Amino acid sequence: MPLRVLLADDQALLRGAFRTLLDSADDITVVGEASHGGQAVALTRELHPDVVIMDIRMPDMDGLTATLTICADPDLRATRVLILTTYETDEYIAQALRAGASGFIGKGIEAPDLLNAVRTVAAGDTLLSPAATRSLVARFLATPAETPPRHPQQLAALTPREREMVALVATGLSNLEIADRMYLSPFTVRAHVQRAMTKLGARDRAQLVVIAYQTGLAGANHDGSTDGG
């Protein structure tokens, strides 16, 4: 069965472009379109899609409120929300993750990457764009008191391969992208990442990124972009 996707965006032209792209994939089909958050919630309850691609700024009900409503509904626990927005700000990213979104990517994403993003969140993984990852880390580093300090000794429980996977996750790569880079199967990558999350006590992929920076596994400036420069 193809993955069933609902599109929520107030711009009809963009919805049409995204629909054409998604329907071009053999394993993805668009089952509905919403022009505002309230309609997105109603259609999600009616259609039970695998993934809702959600814009943030929409009339009537914004995408973050719609995401919170969908993710809080026990009848929709199988539906994942992927935020697709022009505004990759740290505040929006934090709000989206708190609301329960499984992914956060920018509208500048390449077509193949959008298809892979849908597949990634549908498989139960969390996906953050590199820009979202940098914003998340910058936000955390600016308010370190919100999370108990972690120390490099915590990494001792990880195998060398698990450390490598966590470092790659911290760059914003999805499991599929890591698999391509490391010449491994996505299943193998996912298994390594999940074991690392369990060992480090990370509740989700976003927290795993923060831990990677806290412990020094990923340097705060290792890509030269988290210090605002």
C-alpha positions in Angstrom: 0.0 0.0 0.0 1.3 3.5 -0.8 1.9 6.0 2.0 -1.2 8.2 2.3 -0.5 11.9 2.6 -2.6 14.9 3.4 -1.3 18.3 2.3 -2.1 21.4 4.5 -1.0 24.8 3.0 -3.0 28.0 2.4 -1.3 28.5 -1.0 -3.1 26.5 -3.7 -0.3 26.8 -6.2 2.2 25.2 -3.7 -0.3 22.5 -2.8 -0.6 21.7 -6.5 3.1 21.5 -7.0 3.6 19.3 -3.9 0.8 17.0 -5.0 2.3 16.5 -8.4 5.7 15.7 -6.9 4.3 13.3 -4.3 1.9 11.5 -6.6 4.9 10.9 -9.0 6.3 8.5 -6.5 5.1 4.9 -6.7 4.9 4.5 -2.9 3.2 7.8 -2.0 -0.3 9.1 -2.8 -2.0 12.4 -1.8 -5.5 11.6 -0.3 -6.5 15.2 0.5 -5.7 18.9 0.7 -6.4 21.5 3.3 -6.1 25.3 3.1 -6.1 26.0 6.8 -5.4 24.2 10.1 -9.0 23.6 11.0 -9.6 21.8 7.7 -6.4 19.8 8.2 -7.7 18.5 11.5 -11.1 17.6 10.1 -9.7 15.8 7.1 -7.1 14.0 9.2 -9.9 12.7 11.4 -11.9 11.7 8.3 -9.1 10.2 6.2 -6.5 8.9 8.7 -3.5 9.6 6.5 -0.1 8.2 7.3 1.5 11.6 7.1 0.2 15.2 7.2 2.5 17.7 5.5 1.7 20.9 7.5 2.5 24.5 6.8 2.8 26.8 9.9 1.2 30.1 8.9 -2.3 29.5 7.8 -5.7 31.3 8.4 -8.4 30.1 10.8 -6.1 27.7 12.7 -2.3 27.8 12.3 -0.3 24.7 11.6 1.2 24.4 15.1 -2.2 24.4 16.7 -3.4 21.9 14.2 -0.4 19.7 14.8 -1.0 19.8 18.6 -4.6 18.9 18.0 -3.8 16.0 15.7 -1.0 14.6 17.9 -3.1 14.8 21.1 -6.0 12.8 19.5 -5.6 9.1 20.5 -7.6 8.0 17.4 -4.8 9.6 15.3 -1.8 8.1 17.0 -0.8 6.4 13.7 -0.6 9.7 11.8 2.7 11.6 11.7 3.0 15.3 11.1 5.8 16.7 8.9 6.2 20.5 9.2 7.1 22.1 5.9 7.6 25.8 6.2 9.5 28.8 4.9 10.1 29.9 8.5 12.9 27.7 10.1 13.2 29.8 13.3 14.2 28.3 16.6 10.9 29.3 18.2 8.8 27.5 15.5 11.0 24.5 15.7 10.7 24.2 19.5 6.9 24.7 19.3 6.6 22.1 16.6 8.5 19.5 18.5 6.5 20.2 21.7 3.3 19.9 19.7 4.4 16.4 18.6 5.6 16.9 15.0 7.8 14.1 13.7 9.7 16.3 11.3 10.6 19.9 10.5 12.0 20.9 7.1 12.1 24.0 5.0 10.3 24.7 1.7 13.7 25.1 0.0 14.2 21.3 0.2 15.0 19.4 -3.0 12.3 17.2 -4.5 14.0 13.8 -3.7 14.6 15.0 -0.1 10.9 15.8 0.4 9.9 12.3 -0.8 12.5 10.8 1.6 11.2 13.0 4.4 7.7 11.6 4.0 9.1 8.0 4.0 11.2 8.8 7.1 8.5 10.1 9.3 6.0 7.5 8.1 8.5 4.8 9.3 8.4 6.3 12.8 11.6 8.3 12.7 12.1 11.9 13.6 13.5 14.2 10.9 15.1 17.6 11.3 16.6 19.6 8.5 20.2 20.8 9.0 18.9 24.3 9.6 16.4 23.1 12.2 19.1 21.0 13.9 21.4 24.0 14.1 18.6 26.2 15.5 17.7 23.5 18.1 21.3 23.3 19.3 21.7 27.0 19.3 18.6 27.4 21.4 19.7 24.7 23.8 23.2 26.2 24.2 21.6 29.6 24.9 19.6 28.1 27.8 21.6 25.2 29.2 19.9 25.3 32.5 16.8 23.8 31.0 18.4 20.4 30.7 20.6 18.6 33.3 24.3 18.7 32.3 25.7 15.6 30.6 29.3 14.5 30.5 31.5 12.7 28.0 31.6 9.6 30.3 28.0 8.9 29.2 29.3 8.0 25.8 31.3 5.1 27.2 28.2 2.9 26.8 28.2 3.4 23.1 30.0 1.3 20.5 32.3 3.1 18.0 29.6 2.6 15.3 26.9 4.0 17.6 29.0 7.1 18.3 29.5 7.5 14.6 25.8 7.3 14.0 25.0 9.8 16.8 27.5 12.3 15.3 25.9 12.0 11.9 22.4 12.4 13.4 23.7 15.6 15.0 24.5 17.1 11.6 20.8 16.8 10.6 21.0 13.7 8.4 18.1 11.4 8.2 18.5 7.6 8.6 18.2 7.2 4.8 20.9 9.8 4.2 23.2 8.2 6.8 22.6 4.8 5.2 23.6 6.2 1.8 26.7 7.8 3.2 27.8 4.7 5.2 26.8 2.1 2.6 24.4 0.5 5.1 20.8 -0.5 5.0 18.3 2.0 6.6 17.2 -0.8 8.9 20.8 -1.2 10.3 21.2 2.6 10.7 17.8 2.8 12.5 18.8 -0.1 14.8 22.1 1.7 15.8 20.4 5.0 16.4 17.6 3.5 18.5 20.2 1.6 20.6 22.1 4.8 21.1 19.0 6.6 22.2 18.2 3.9 24.7 21.7 3.9 26.2 21.8 7.7 26.4 18.2 8.0 27.7 17.1 10.2 24.8 13.4 10.3 24.4 13.5 11.3 20.8 15.9 12.2 17.9 15.9 15.9 18.8 17.1 15.1 22.3 19.8 12.8 20.9 21.1 15.8 18.9 21.3 17.9 22.0 23.1 15.2 23.9 25.6 14.9 21.1 26.5 18.5 21.5 26.4 18.4 25.3 28.9 15.6 25.5 31.2 17.0 22.9 30.5 14.2 20.4 29.4 16.9 18.0 31.3 20.1 18.5 29.2 23.3 18.9 31.0 24.7 15.9 31.9 21.6 14.0 30.1 22.7 10.9 31.0 26.3 11.4 27.4 27.4 11.7 25.9 27.1 15.2 27.6 30.2 16.5 25.6 32.5 14.2 28.5 33.1 12.0 
